[in-house]
Amino acid sequence: MEKIGKEFFSLHLKKYEAAGTYYNVIIFMLLYRLHLTHSLVSPNKQKR
């Protein structure tokens, strides 16, 4: 089961890498999460 899963994952990874969307999605998600946490944290600090 694990071997099949890894092969399936690597196939899809190659497809996304070719399109260049895989890394863009990860970077976007990370930046978006950082932006959300920053916007949530900074107002709390300002109130104190």
N, C-alpha and C positions, 0 to 999 in steps of 0.2 A: 504493500500500500504506500509506504513512504517513498519508495523509488518512483512509482508512478506519479505521485504528487509532485515530487521534485522536478521530474521531466516536464510535467504539465506546466508548472510554474515557470521553469526556465524558457519554455516555448513562448509563453505569454510575455515574459520579460524581454525576450529578443524582439518581439513585435512592438512593444512599447518603446524600447530603446531606439528602434529604427524610426519611429514616428517622433521621438524626442519628447513624448508627453509624460512618460513615467516619472522622470526626474522633475519636470515642471510641476506635476501634481504634488509630489512630496514637498518640494520647496514652497509651493503655494500654501499647502496645509500648515507647514511649520511656521511660515511667516504670518499666516492668518491667526494661528493659535497664539503666537507671541504678541501680535497686535491686540487680540482680545484680552489676554491676561494683563498686558500693560495698561490698556484702557480701563480695566476693572480695578487694578491695583493703584494707579496714580491718583484717582479722585479720593480714595480712602486716605492716602497719605496727606493730601492737601487739606482734607477736613480736620485731621489731627494737627 
